């Protein structure tokens, strides 16, 4: 059996969040999408569950972090090219995201940039040049 990843994120407004991510080119699986949660398809094996905060709270006894004030998670998403990185960040900004950092070049082997979505979640998008991964 192959593994799948489902990242669960608390959100404030289902309609606004879905509209934002649709503008970035993501789709939603209608079988697992309603007014409480939406299954955003990132790839065949990666999904992001956008869950309205009261519904998200039902899965944990801990308080929900306010992603606009503290970092709860960094979501890193690979892209096929530097141009795709730049395009995704530009579309996110046009859809209402903030872009608090400049693009970064990492020794010629990786290029990254990112944005904070409508709820403050940090999305780091990057392109890694083909070949050997960088050595630690």
N, C-alpha and C positions, 0 to 999 in steps of 0.2 A: 504494500500500500504506500503510495506517495503521500508526502506531507503537504499540508496547506497552512498558510498563515492568515489569521483573522485578527487584525488590529482593531480594538474597540476604542472609540473616541467619544467623549461626552460633548454634546453640542447644545446650543441654545435654541436654534430655530431650524426645524427640519427643511422647510421650503427654501430658505435662504442658503443653507448649507448644500442642499442638492443642486440648486441653481449655480452656485459657485463652482462646484466640482464638475458639473456638466460643461461649464464654460472652459474648463481645462481639458476637456475631451474624455472624461471618464464616463462610464455607463453604470447603471444600477440593475441588479438582478431583481425583477419584480416579484419573484417568488418569496424573497426574503426582505421585502421593503413595505413598510406601512407608515403610519403617522408617528410611531415610536422609534423605529429603527430603519436604516436603509443600508443595504449591502452594496457597497461601491466596488466594482470590479477593477482591479489594478492589472492583473494578469490571470492566466489560467489557474494559478495556485496562490495568489495573493489578493486579499480582500480587506477593505476597511469598513467596519460596521460603525456608522454614524448613529449614535444613540442619544435621544433627548435626555437631558440630565436626570429627571425623575426616574426614567426607565433604567438608565445606566446605574443609578444609585442602588437599584434592586439587586445588583450583582456584587456589591461590596458593602461592608460595614464601615469602611473608612470614608472620610470626607473626600469629595471630589476636588482635585487641584484646580485652581483658577489659572489656566494656561497663559493668560495675559499678564500674570504677576509672578509665576514661578514655572520652571521647566519641569514637565512631567515625563516627557519622552521626546526624543529626536527621531523623526521618521526620515530615513534615508532611502531615496528612490533612484535607481540607476536609469540612465538615459543612453540612447544609441549614439549620440554625438554631442559635441559642444553646442551646436546650433539648437538641438532639442532642449538642452538645459536652458539656454537663453530664451527660447520660445516659451517654454513652460512657465518660467518666472515672469515673463512679460504678460502672458495670458492671466496668470494669477493676480498680478498687480492690477490689470485692467478690470478684473472681476471683483476687486475690493481688498485683496491681500496687502499686507505691508511687506516691504522688502528692506529689512533693517541692516543688511550686510552687503558688501560689494562682492562680486565674483572672486574666487580664489584659484590661483594656479598652484598646483602641488608638484613641483619638480618635473613638470613635463609628462607625468604619468596619470595625473588626475586633474580635472577641472570641476569646480563645484560652485554652486550658488544656492539660494534658497529663499523661502518666504514664510511668513506666518499667516495661517488661514484666518477665516472670520472669527474663530473662537480662540485664536492665539496659539494653536498647535504649530510647532516648527517643522517645516518640510525642507530637508536638505536634498537637493537634486544634484546628481553628479554624473560625469562621464569619465570612465577609466579607460585609458588607452589599452588596446589589445597587447598581449604578451605576458611576461612574468609579472606577478603582483609585486608591489614594492616590499622590500625586506624591512622588518621591524628593527 
